């Protein structure tokens, strides 16, 4: 059970780091909402590995 919890913590931490990187890379002229939408798409991709989550993003 501890291994599962540790893995979940690592996934959450990686998602947070990816979100922070995405915020830093988002074009500065984007609205806050557009940047957030793209960051959430990147996070979905990080969690699922499904490249369809990246459709319509800047990646």
C-alpha positions as CSV (number, residue, x, y, z in Angstrom):
1,X,0.0,0.0,0.0
2,X,2.9,2.4,0.8
3,X,4.3,1.8,-2.7
4,X,1.0,2.8,-4.3
5,X,0.8,5.9,-2.2
6,X,4.4,6.8,-3.0
7,X,3.7,6.3,-6.8
8,X,0.6,8.5,-6.5
9,X,2.7,11.2,-4.8
10,X,5.4,11.1,-7.5
11,X,2.7,11.4,-10.3
12,X,1.2,14.4,-8.6
13,X,4.6,16.0,-8.1
14,X,5.5,15.4,-11.8
15,X,2.2,16.9,-12.9
16,X,2.8,20.0,-10.8
17,X,6.3,20.4,-12.3
18,X,5.0,20.0,-15.8
19,X,2.3,22.6,-15.1
20,X,4.9,25.0,-13.8
21,X,7.1,24.5,-16.9
22,X,4.1,25.0,-19.2
23,X,3.2,28.3,-17.5
24,X,6.8,29.5,-18.0
25,X,6.7,28.5,-21.7
26,X,3.2,29.8,-22.5
27,X,3.3,32.8,-24.8
28,X,3.0,36.0,-22.8
29,X,0.2,37.4,-25.0
30,X,-2.2,34.6,-24.2
31,X,-5.0,35.3,-21.8
32,X,-4.8,33.7,-18.4
33,X,-7.7,31.4,-19.4
34,X,-6.1,30.2,-22.7
35,X,-2.8,29.5,-20.9
36,X,-4.7,27.6,-18.2
37,X,-6.6,25.5,-20.8
38,X,-3.3,24.6,-22.5
39,X,-1.7,23.7,-19.2
40,X,-4.6,21.5,-18.2
41,X,-4.3,19.7,-21.6
42,X,-0.5,19.1,-21.0
43,X,-1.3,17.8,-17.5
44,X,-3.9,15.4,-18.9
45,X,-1.3,14.2,-21.4
46,X,1.2,13.7,-18.5
47,X,-1.3,11.7,-16.5
48,X,-2.7,9.6,-19.3
49,X,-0.1,9.5,-22.0
50,X,-2.9,10.1,-24.6
51,X,-1.5,12.4,-27.3
52,X,-5.0,13.5,-28.2
53,X,-5.0,15.6,-25.1
54,X,-2.4,17.9,-26.9
55,X,-4.6,18.6,-29.9
56,X,-5.1,22.3,-30.3
57,X,-2.3,23.2,-27.9
58,X,1.0,24.9,-28.6
59,X,3.0,21.7,-28.1
